[in-house]
Amino acid sequence: MSPNKWLTNRVPRRPKGENMRAIITHANADLDALACLVLARRLYGDAICLRNHTVSMPVRRFLALHKDELDLKRVSDIDISTIEEVIVVDVRDGRRLDEYSELLESASRVVVWDHHPATEHDIDAGETHIEPVGACATLLCERLREEGIELNEAEATVALLGIYADTGSLSFDATSPRDVEAAAHLLRAGGKLSVVNRYMQQRFTPEQQELLVSMMPNTEEYTVKAVDIAIAKGEARRYVRSAAEVVDDIMRLGGHDAIFGVIGFDKGKRVQVVGRSRVPYVNVGQILSQMGGGGHAGAAAATFKKQTIDEVVASLKELLETSELQPTRVSDLMSSPVETIARDISLAEALELLERWHVTGAPVLRDGELEGIISRRDIDRAAEGDKLDLPVASHMSHNPVVIAPDEPIEDALEQMTQQDIGRMPVCDGQRMVGIISRSDILRRLYSEH
């Protein structure tokens, strides 16, 4: 890929001294923000791209090799009075644009491209392009296609990198069909997955490694409304760029529904909270917005001054207790009342009952107590040995795995996957109140609602 391909197909800029346009993005810019800068410059060909004072570690790694080709300016490099129009990408929350406050105030027109939820701190804009897709780069890719503007290999690659980074390689819940279609278009345009994979690989700096070591033993499992949340506390001597990547790593290792990393920097002068969620019923953006932060449903952050780590954790827990965490629970999908089978009837009789009930298995009771599970597979194995005259107790599964009715359905899915079982009795204490099956969960897993 030739370096000068970054500079092809550019619309000539206006002569120096004329009113111009500038493209800006949020502080601590991530890969999606960088991709949006590149794509917006193709769309607004005479605009100047501005680089933030702070960028994320992945962006720093990318710019280390590509900074000359991208030709990003600092706001201090330009004459603000010449900027008539500002294009804001991947952000609309004014709190994340402090670096450009003077530029935004002096511009006569502001255009916003974003995919984040609205907040009370959103900037005023004369033109907005805001839609709930997984990556903001997707919106700009779509507009470029509509305008018939083609991307070269390098531009398609950085755009693909932005989409993959913000959608977890198209795996996050927020990923939309539009993100997938945009990624396919970028691959057809020459986007290189080999380059994307290189920059998607996580490489921790010594400071990040030190923070990870600090946080791992200080990770508390906190359960609220049967939702498993991790709160990981850590401290660093100096500010750690891309501390969010450390929090991401802890969540991957722990497998929690959501995690909040609470990190103290500069000897406790500043505390940062990084929130991550893998389930739709824990909206970390909404939760942290109530603490002065913001972000996505799945990724958010907030910063605090003059508060200790323990004070921030206490406030966070208090907020979580009052948050509307509404997962689909086992009780929402279980079948009740439950058809049961006595342990002493024959397997042939049990088969007739299963066929009559149109089920593939049922709990087995002894004196009204749950003793096991008999499945169609158990009976089929007995039939192969001509043993259908034996009692159900001879072939049933003993010590069945049970689950409580208020557990999230994700817990039932995890149990069934780990134990390789097709159904679980639902017990409220010692009392069986229902049963949940593999087919119940499959219907939910592939349901549109």
C-alpha positions as a Python dict, from the first residue, in 0.01 Angstrom:
ca = {
    (1, 'M'): (0, 0, 0),
    (2, 'S'): (169, 316, -118),
    (3, 'P'): (177, 596, 144),
    (4, 'N'): (65, 858, -105),
    (5, 'K'): (-260, 671, -158),
    (6, 'W'): (-384, 854, 149),
    (7, 'L'): (-363, 1174, -53),
    (8, 'T'): (-537, 1066, -374),
    (9, 'N'): (-875, 1191, -493),
    (10, 'R'): (-863, 1494, -266),
    (11, 'V'): (-1072, 1798, -344),
    (12, 'P'): (-836, 2100, -356),
    (13, 'R'): (-851, 2310, -44),
    (14, 'R'): (-960, 2670, -53),
    (15, 'P'): (-686, 2930, -82),
    (16, 'K'): (-530, 3038, 246),
    (17, 'G'): (-717, 3323, 405),
    (18, 'E'): (-1061, 3218, 281),
    (19, 'N'): (-1325, 3084, 518),
    (20, 'M'): (-1269, 2715, 567),
    (21, 'R'): (-1408, 2405, 732),
    (22, 'A'): (-1256, 2197, 1012),
    (23, 'I'): (-1331, 1841, 1121),
    (24, 'I'): (-1302, 1758, 1491),
    (25, 'T'): (-1375, 1465, 1723),
    (26, 'H'): (-1381, 1387, 2094),
    (27, 'A'): (-1102, 1383, 2349),
    (28, 'N'): (-912, 1058, 2389),
    (29, 'A'): (-1012, 976, 2032),
    (30, 'D'): (-1060, 607, 1956),
    (31, 'L'): (-1025, 419, 1627),
    (32, 'D'): (-1382, 490, 1520),
    (33, 'A'): (-1321, 861, 1574),
    (34, 'L'): (-1002, 843, 1368),
    (35, 'A'): (-1186, 661, 1090),
    (36, 'C'): (-1455, 930, 1094),
    (37, 'L'): (-1193, 1203, 1053),
    (38, 'V'): (-1056, 1027, 744),
    (39, 'L'): (-1400, 959, 595),
    (40, 'A'): (-1530, 1309, 667),
    (41, 'R'): (-1231, 1458, 489),
    (42, 'R'): (-1326, 1256, 179),
    (43, 'L'): (-1682, 1383, 209),
    (44, 'Y'): (-1584, 1743, 286),
    (45, 'G'): (-1277, 1754, 64),
    (46, 'D'): (-1164, 2105, 148),
    (47, 'A'): (-1177, 2060, 527),
    (48, 'I'): (-889, 2054, 774),
    (49, 'C'): (-872, 1750, 1005),
    (50, 'L'): (-777, 1831, 1364),
    (51, 'R'): (-608, 1590, 1601),
    (52, 'N'): (-696, 1598, 1971),
    (53, 'H'): (-441, 1666, 2237),
    (54, 'T'): (-520, 1323, 2385),
    (55, 'V'): (-586, 1007, 2183),
    (56, 'S'): (-632, 644, 2284),
    (57, 'M'): (-345, 398, 2283),
    (58, 'P'): (-466, 213, 1968),
    (59, 'V'): (-482, 546, 1785),
    (60, 'R'): (-135, 639, 1906),
    (61, 'R'): (-4, 309, 1770),
    (62, 'F'): (-172, 373, 1435),
    (63, 'L'): (-52, 732, 1409),
    (64, 'A'): (305, 629, 1488),
    (65, 'L'): (321, 488, 1136),
    (66, 'H'): (56, 688, 950),
    (67, 'K'): (73, 1042, 1094),
    (68, 'D'): (249, 1193, 791),
    (69, 'E'): (-1, 1049, 545),
    (70, 'L'): (-306, 1148, 752),
    (71, 'D'): (-190, 1512, 777),
    (72, 'L'): (-375, 1591, 1101),
    (73, 'K'): (-340, 1943, 1243),
    (74, 'R'): (-359, 2073, 1598),
    (75, 'V'): (-610, 2344, 1680),
    (76, 'S'): (-312, 2563, 1775),
    (77, 'D'): (-183, 2530, 1415),
    (78, 'I'): (-480, 2707, 1258),
    (79, 'D'): (-632, 3054, 1258),
    (80, 'I'): (-970, 2995, 1425),
    (81, 'S'): (-1111, 3312, 1268),
    (82, 'T'): (-1086, 3153, 922),
    (83, 'I'): (-1303, 2854, 1016),
    (84, 'E'): (-1659, 2913, 909),
    (85, 'E'): (-1796, 2559, 946),
    (86, 'V'): (-1708, 2283, 1193),
    (87, 'I'): (-1788, 1917, 1125),
    (88, 'V'): (-1805, 1720, 1451),
    (89, 'V'): (-1772, 1340, 1420),
    (90, 'D'): (-1838, 1053, 1664),
    (91, 'V'): (-1953, 1289, 1941),
    (92, 'R'): (-2214, 1550, 2028),
    (93, 'D'): (-2163, 1575, 2403),
    (94, 'G'): (-2003, 1914, 2462),
    (95, 'R'): (-1815, 1790, 2768),
    (96, 'R'): (-1595, 1582, 2538),
    (97, 'L'): (-1514, 1881, 2318),
    (98, 'D'): (-1361, 2123, 2569),
    (99, 'E'): (-1046, 2148, 2359),
    (100, 'Y'): (-1250, 2300, 2076),
    (101, 'S'): (-1488, 2523, 2272),
    (102, 'E'): (-1348, 2844, 2123),
    (103, 'L'): (-1360, 2700, 1771),
    (104, 'L'): (-1723, 2591, 1814),
    (105, 'E'): (-1824, 2930, 1952),
    (106, 'S'): (-1669, 3123, 1663),
    (107, 'A'): (-1799, 2898, 1380),
    (108, 'S'): (-2113, 3015, 1202),
    (109, 'R'): (-2225, 2660, 1122),
    (110, 'V'): (-2185, 2323, 1299),
    (111, 'V'): (-2256, 1980, 1150),
    (112, 'V'): (-2271, 1669, 1369),
    (113, 'W'): (-2223, 1303, 1273),
    (114, 'D'): (-2274, 1072, 1570),
    (115, 'H'): (-2425, 746, 1693),
    (116, 'H'): (-2426, 806, 2070),
    (117, 'P'): (-2744, 854, 2277),
    (118, 'A'): (-2853, 1213, 2344),
    (119, 'T'): (-2751, 1392, 2664),
    (120, 'E'): (-2842, 1726, 2818),
    (121, 'H'): (-2491, 1844, 2729),
    (122, 'D'): (-2523, 1803, 2350),
    (123, 'I'): (-2394, 2092, 2141),
    (124, 'D'): (-2620, 2297, 1916),
    (125, 'A'): (-2584, 2210, 1549),
    (126, 'G'): (-2742, 2342, 1233),
    (127, 'E'): (-2726, 1998, 1070),
    (128, 'T'): (-2722, 1656, 1236),
    (129, 'H'): (-2672, 1299, 1114),
    (130, 'I'): (-2739, 1083, 1418),
    (131, 'E'): (-2850, 721, 1401),
    (132, 'P'): (-2815, 420, 1637),
    (133, 'V'): (-2559, 211, 1451),
    (134, 'G'): (-2261, 28, 1600),
    (135, 'A'): (-1997, 265, 1461),
    (136, 'C'): (-2016, 626, 1349),
    (137, 'A'): (-1788, 538, 1056),
    (138, 'T'): (-2079, 337, 916),
    (139, 'L'): (-2287, 655, 870),
    (140, 'L'): (-2010, 830, 678),
    (141, 'C'): (-1942, 521, 465),
    (142, 'E'): (-2308, 515, 366),
    (143, 'R'): (-2307, 883, 268),
    (144, 'L'): (-1989, 845, 63),
    (145, 'R'): (-2152, 558, -128),
    (146, 'E'): (-2462, 770, -190),
    (147, 'E'): (-2242, 1049, -325),
    (148, 'G'): (-2051, 806, -547),
    (149, 'I'): (-1720, 889, -376),
    (150, 'E'): (-1485, 592, -390),
    (151, 'L'): (-1230, 510, -123),
    (152, 'N'): (-880, 384, -189),
    (153, 'E'): (-723, 88, -7),
    (154, 'A'): (-576, 292, 276),
    (155, 'E'): (-896, 487, 344),
    (156, 'A'): (-1107, 170, 329),
    (157, 'T'): (-868, 2, 572),
    (158, 'V'): (-881, 273, 839),
    (159, 'A'): (-1261, 289, 802),
    (160, 'L'): (-1283, -89, 844),
    (161, 'L'): (-1059, -64, 1149),
    (162, 'G'): (-1292, 192, 1305),
    (163, 'I'): (-1601, -23, 1249),
    (164, 'Y'): (-1434, -338, 1380),
    (165, 'A'): (-1305, -157, 1690),
    (166, 'D'): (-1642, -6, 1786),
    (167, 'T'): (-1844, -322, 1718),
    (168, 'G'): (-1601, -576, 1864),
    (169, 'S'): (-1532, -715, 1515),
    (170, 'L'): (-1908, -707, 1446),
    (171, 'S'): (-1987, -906, 1764),
    (172, 'F'): (-2132, -646, 2006),
    (173, 'D'): (-2511, -631, 2062),
    (174, 'A'): (-2518, -277, 1922),
    (175, 'T'): (-2388, -399, 1584),
    (176, 'S'): (-2650, -339, 1316),
    (177, 'P'): (-2694, -489, 968),
    (178, 'R'): (-2578, -151, 837),
    (179, 'D'): (-2240, -195, 1009),
    (180, 'V'): (-2200, -535, 847),
    (181, 'E'): (-2296, -398, 505),
    (182, 'A'): (-2052, -109, 545),
    (183, 'A'): (-1774, -353, 640),
    (184, 'A'): (-1849, -565, 333),
    (185, 'H'): (-1836, -255, 113),
    (186, 'L'): (-1501, -154, 262),
    (187, 'L'): (-1359, -501, 198),
    (188, 'R'): (-1469, -477, -164),
    (189, 'A'): (-1301, -135, -179),
    (190, 'G'): (-971, -293, -81),
    (191, 'G'): (-973, -272, 300),
    (192, 'K'): (-701, -498, 439),
    (193, 'L'): (-803, -729, 724),
    (194, 'S'): (-437, -811, 783),
    (195, 'V'): (-379, -447, 880),
    (196, 'V'): (-702, -433, 1083),
    (197, 'N'): (-602, -744, 1278),
    (198, 'R'): (-258, -601, 1352),
    (199, 'Y'): (-405, -292, 1520),
    (200, 'M'): (-690, -482, 1688),
    (201, 'Q'): (-442, -700, 1874),
    (202, 'Q'): (-405, -585, 2232),
    (203, 'R'): (-57, -481, 2340),
    (204, 'F'): (-38, -346, 2693),
    (205, 'T'): (214, -82, 2786),
    (206, 'P'): (411, -130, 3111),
    (207, 'E'): (173, 120, 3276),
    (208, 'Q'): (-131, -79, 3161),
    (209, 'Q'): (26, -403, 3280),
    (210, 'E'): (93, -248, 3621),
    (211, 'L'): (-268, -128, 3641),
    (212, 'L'): (-397, -475, 3547),
    (213, 'V'): (-190, -630, 3827),
    (214, 'S'): (-335, -370, 4067),
    (215, 'M'): (-697, -431, 3966),
    (216, 'M'): (-717, -810, 3934),
    (217, 'P'): (-695, -891, 4308),
    (218, 'N'): (-926, -598, 4388),
    (219, 'T'): (-1217, -712, 4172),
    (220, 'E'): (-1538, -760, 4369),
    (221, 'E'): (-1830, -964, 4240),
    (222, 'Y'): (-2137, -754, 4313),
    (223, 'T'): (-2484, -901, 4257),
    (224, 'V'): (-2782, -670, 4226),
    (225, 'K'): (-3124, -800, 4125),
    (226, 'A'): (-2958, -1133, 4030),
    (227, 'V'): (-2735, -953, 3779),
    (228, 'D'): (-2363, -1029, 3812),
    (229, 'I'): (-2156, -709, 3807),
    (230, 'A'): (-1784, -675, 3873),
    (231, 'I'): (-1637, -369, 4041),
    (232, 'A'): (-1261, -358, 3992),
    (233, 'K'): (-1058, -103, 4190),
    (234, 'G'): (-707, 4, 4100),
    (235, 'E'): (-453, 281, 4144),
    (236, 'A'): (-178, 423, 3925),
    (237, 'R'): (95, 672, 4005),
    (238, 'R'): (27, 865, 3684),
    (239, 'Y'): (-259, 882, 3436),
    (240, 'V'): (-271, 564, 3226),
    (241, 'R'): (-375, 611, 2866),
    (242, 'S'): (-636, 362, 2749),
    (243, 'A'): (-712, 229, 3095),
    (244, 'A'): (-1040, 114, 2938),
    (245, 'E'): (-850, -163, 2758),
    (246, 'V'): (-743, -299, 3097),
    (247, 'V'): (-1107, -302, 3213),
    (248, 'D'): (-1206, -479, 2888),
    (249, 'D'): (-949, -748, 2961),
    (250, 'I'): (-1076, -806, 3316),
    (251, 'M'): (-1433, -845, 3186),
    (252, 'R'): (-1322, -1098, 2926),
    (253, 'L'): (-1144, -1300, 3195),
    (254, 'G'): (-1430, -1285, 3445),
    (255, 'G'): (-1729, -1330, 3217),
    (256, 'H'): (-1950, -1093, 3418),
    (257, 'D'): (-2263, -930, 3278),
    (258, 'A'): (-2102, -589, 3329),
    (259, 'I'): (-1797, -434, 3491),
    (260, 'F'): (-1707, -98, 3637),
    (261, 'G'): (-1337, -22, 3669),
    (262, 'V'): (-1276, 244, 3935),
    (263, 'I'): (-923, 380, 3901),
    (264, 'G'): (-740, 640, 4105),
    (265, 'F'): (-471, 848, 3934),
    (266, 'D'): (-219, 1105, 4052),
    (267, 'K'): (-221, 995, 4418),
    (268, 'G'): (-598, 1003, 4435),
    (269, 'K'): (-644, 1350, 4286),
    (270, 'R'): (-861, 1205, 4011),
    (271, 'V'): (-1081, 895, 3992),
    (272, 'Q'): (-1197, 753, 3662),
    (273, 'V'): (-1479, 503, 3620),
    (274, 'V'): (-1486, 287, 3308),
    (275, 'G'): (-1806, 90, 3248),
    (276, 'R'): (-1850, -205, 3013),
    (277, 'S'): (-2156, -425, 2958),
    (278, 'R'): (-2211, -737, 2751),
    (279, 'V'): (-2588, -761, 2812),
    (280, 'P'): (-2870, -529, 2700),
    (281, 'Y'): (-3022, -490, 3045),
    (282, 'V'): (-2718, -316, 3199),
    (283, 'N'): (-2691, 22, 3024),
    (284, 'V'): (-2360, 156, 3155),
    (285, 'G'): (-2398, 477, 2954),
    (286, 'Q'): (-2726, 556, 3126),
    (287, 'I'): (-2588, 463, 3469),
    (288, 'L'): (-2270, 671, 3441),
    (289, 'S'): (-2456, 965, 3286),
    (290, 'Q'): (-2629, 999, 3624),
    (291, 'M'): (-2281, 1037, 3776),
    (292, 'G'): (-2176, 1309, 3531),
    (293, 'G'): (-2030, 1081, 3265),
    (294, 'G'): (-2173, 921, 2955),
    (295, 'G'): (-2123, 694, 2659),
    (296, 'H'): (-2284, 391, 2495),
    (297, 'A'): (-2516, 133, 2645),
    (298, 'G'): (-2218, -104, 2635),
    (299, 'A'): (-1927, 135, 2699),
    (300, 'A'): (-1911, 451, 2909),
    (301, 'A'): (-1690, 652, 3143),
    (302, 'A'): (-1697, 922, 3409),
    (303, 'T'): (-1431, 1124, 3592),
    (304, 'F'): (-1438, 1251, 3949),
    (305, 'K'): (-1223, 1496, 4144),
    (306, 'K'): (-1200, 1547, 4519),
    (307, 'Q'): (-1348, 1201, 4582),
    (308, 'T'): (-1175, 886, 4697),
    (309, 'I'): (-1204, 553, 4519),
    (310, 'D'): (-1415, 412, 4804),
    (311, 'E'): (-1650, 712, 4793),
    (312, 'V'): (-1701, 668, 4419),
    (313, 'V'): (-1761, 293, 4463),
    (314, 'A'): (-2018, 362, 4735),
    (315, 'S'): (-2202, 610, 4509),
    (316, 'L'): (-2190, 362, 4221),
    (317, 'K'): (-2337, 81, 4431),
    (318, 'E'): (-2612, 307, 4558),
    (319, 'L'): (-2698, 399, 4200),
    (320, 'L'): (-2694, 36, 4085),
    (321, 'E'): (-2940, -58, 4360),
    (322, 'T'): (-3193, 191, 4223),
    (323, 'S'): (-3123, 127, 3852),
    (324, 'E'): (-3379, -48, 3636),
    (325, 'L'): (-3198, -372, 3560),
    (326, 'Q'): (-3460, -584, 3388),
    (327, 'P'): (-3312, -901, 3244),
    (328, 'T'): (-3536, -1171, 3104),
    (329, 'R'): (-3559, -1411, 3395),
    (330, 'V'): (-3611, -1785, 3409),
    (331, 'S'): (-3963, -1731, 3541),
    (332, 'D'): (-4049, -1540, 3222),
    (333, 'L'): (-3980, -1842, 2999),
    (334, 'M'): (-4033, -2150, 3214),
    (335, 'S'): (-4326, -2386, 3168),
    (336, 'S'): (-4559, -2419, 3466),
    (337, 'P'): (-4727, -2626, 3602),
    (338, 'V'): (-4487, -2910, 3523),
    (339, 'E'): (-4576, -3249, 3388),
    (340, 'T'): (-4391, -3503, 3604),
    (341, 'I'): (-4326, -3876, 3593),
    (342, 'A'): (-4320, -4126, 3881),
    (343, 'R'): (-3994, -4315, 3928),
    (344, 'D'): (-4152, -4660, 3938),
    (345, 'I'): (-4349, -4663, 3612),
    (346, 'S'): (-4193, -4844, 3315),
    (347, 'L'): (-3986, -4671, 3050),
    (348, 'A'): (-4247, -4772, 2792),
    (349, 'E'): (-4517, -4590, 2994),
    (350, 'A'): (-4290, -4290, 3032),
    (351, 'L'): (-4239, -4281, 2653),
    (352, 'E'): (-4614, -4274, 2599),
    (353, 'L'): (-4646, -3983, 2840),
    (354, 'L'): (-4368, -3781, 2672),
    (355, 'E'): (-4527, -3834, 2331),
    (356, 'R'): (-4870, -3737, 2464),
    (357, 'W'): (-4728, -3418, 2618),
    (358, 'H'): (-4514, -3340, 2310),
    (359, 'V'): (-4200, -3295, 2521),
    (360, 'T'): (-3858, -3458, 2510),
    (361, 'G'): (-3811, -3498, 2885),
    (362, 'A'): (-3967, -3452, 3225),
    (363, 'P'): (-3877, -3439, 3596),
    (364, 'V'): (-3904, -3760, 3798),
    (365, 'L'): (-4058, -3747, 4145),
    (366, 'R'): (-4032, -3971, 4448),
    (367, 'D'): (-4286, -3906, 4722),
    (368, 'G'): (-4339, -3561, 4574),
    (369, 'E'): (-3968, -3475, 4583),
    (370, 'L'): (-3757, -3409, 4273),
    (371, 'E'): (-3525, -3706, 4221),
    (372, 'G'): (-3411, -3695, 3859),
    (373, 'I'): (-3483, -3623, 3492),
    (374, 'I'): (-3587, -3873, 3227),
    (375, 'S'): (-3535, -3777, 2862),
    (376, 'R'): (-3632, -3926, 2529),
    (377, 'R'): (-3264, -4001, 2471),
    (378, 'D'): (-3249, -4205, 2793),
    (379, 'I'): (-3548, -4407, 2678),
    (380, 'D'): (-3404, -4455, 2327),
    (381, 'R'): (-3086, -4602, 2477),
    (382, 'A'): (-3298, -4841, 2684),
    (383, 'A'): (-3496, -4940, 2375),
    (384, 'E'): (-3174, -5038, 2196),
    (385, 'G'): (-3115, -5294, 2472),
    (386, 'D'): (-3480, -5403, 2478),
    (387, 'K'): (-3520, -5271, 2833),
    (388, 'L'): (-3839, -5065, 2807),
    (389, 'D'): (-4001, -5280, 3074),
    (390, 'L'): (-3758, -5148, 3336),
    (391, 'P'): (-3865, -4868, 3573),
    (392, 'V'): (-3783, -4505, 3495),
    (393, 'A'): (-3544, -4493, 3792),
    (394, 'S'): (-3311, -4737, 3612),
    (395, 'H'): (-3226, -4493, 3331),
    (396, 'M'): (-3303, -4143, 3458),
    (397, 'S'): (-3038, -3880, 3528),
    (398, 'H'): (-2986, -3838, 3903),
    (399, 'N'): (-2908, -3519, 4096),
    (400, 'P'): (-3054, -3284, 3834),
    (401, 'V'): (-2916, -2934, 3793),
    (402, 'V'): (-3179, -2683, 3907),
    (403, 'I'): (-3213, -2307, 3881),
    (404, 'A'): (-3404, -2039, 4072),
    (405, 'P'): (-3692, -1857, 3899),
    (406, 'D'): (-3540, -1509, 3948),
    (407, 'E'): (-3210, -1593, 3775),
    (408, 'P'): (-3138, -1416, 3441),
    (409, 'I'): (-3199, -1635, 3138),
    (410, 'E'): (-2829, -1596, 3047),
    (411, 'D'): (-2746, -1801, 3359),
    (412, 'A'): (-2975, -2082, 3245),
    (413, 'L'): (-2812, -2074, 2902),
    (414, 'E'): (-2465, -2093, 3058),
    (415, 'Q'): (-2564, -2383, 3283),
    (416, 'M'): (-2715, -2582, 2998),
    (417, 'T'): (-2410, -2520, 2783),
    (418, 'Q'): (-2161, -2620, 3053),
    (419, 'Q'): (-2355, -2926, 3168),
    (420, 'D'): (-2476, -3024, 2819),
    (421, 'I'): (-2833, -3074, 2941),
    (422, 'G'): (-3162, -3011, 2765),
    (423, 'R'): (-3381, -2897, 3054),
    (424, 'M'): (-3362, -2772, 3411),
    (425, 'P'): (-3623, -2785, 3686),
    (426, 'V'): (-3695, -2442, 3831),
    (427, 'C'): (-3702, -2453, 4209),
    (428, 'D'): (-3804, -2190, 4460),
    (429, 'G'): (-3621, -2330, 4760),
    (430, 'Q'): (-3725, -2698, 4783),
    (431, 'R'): (-4042, -2647, 4581),
    (432, 'M'): (-4037, -2712, 4205),
    (433, 'V'): (-4231, -2433, 4033),
    (434, 'G'): (-4153, -2494, 3667),
    (435, 'I'): (-3914, -2627, 3409),
    (436, 'I'): (-3708, -2453, 3142),
    (437, 'S'): (-3586, -2634, 2833),
    (438, 'R'): (-3332, -2591, 2559),
    (439, 'S'): (-3612, -2509, 2314),
    (440, 'D'): (-3742, -2230, 2544),
    (441, 'I'): (-3400, -2065, 2542),
    (442, 'L'): (-3351, -2113, 2169),
    (443, 'R'): (-3679, -1937, 2099),
    (444, 'R'): (-3565, -1647, 2315),
    (445, 'L'): (-3214, -1644, 2170),
    (446, 'Y'): (-3342, -1602, 1816),
    (447, 'S'): (-3646, -1392, 1897),
    (448, 'E'): (-3670, -1040, 1756),
    (449, 'H'): (-3808, -913, 2088),
}
